[in-house]
Amino acid sequence: MAASFSTSPRGFGALLALLAAGATLSGCAGMSETVAPAFADPAKYELYDCKQLEAERKSLAKRTDDLRGLMEKAETGTGGAVVSELAYRNDYVAVRGSAQMADDAWRRNKCRETPPEATPPATQLSPAAIAKPASKSGKASR
């Protein structure tokens, strides 16, 4: 057993370093929910009106979902947890912080979601209009 460690100490050290980094970074995952507001500018949304806040909140929610999907995809590969943490965690934490600040401004302004616009019902085409092809105007090309 001792011979195997002495023949590849560099490989063993690299493995230990990788495991230590993974353990350290996995501890950051639970902490991101409480640290997220520290990565966002608290005054950014102070002058936003409700319409602007609504658009920003939707944009931030989409970006959060995109980053979460990228992180989950990265975690399926070899060394995925480390890759996920290094590549996406900072952006994810920053977006979550911005989303929390936007939500706080939304509540302070007592904003409400705008109801979806009613789309007019589609007009029914007559059977003759469906069967008849559109006519071409102008003379045939020479």
Secondary structure by P-SEA (a helix, b strand, c coil): caaaaaacaaaaaaaaaaaaaaaaaaaacccccccccccccccccccccaaaaaaaaaaaaaaaaaaaaaaaaaaaccaaaaaaaaccaaaaaaaaaaaaaaaaaaaaaccccccccccccbbbbccccccccccccccccc
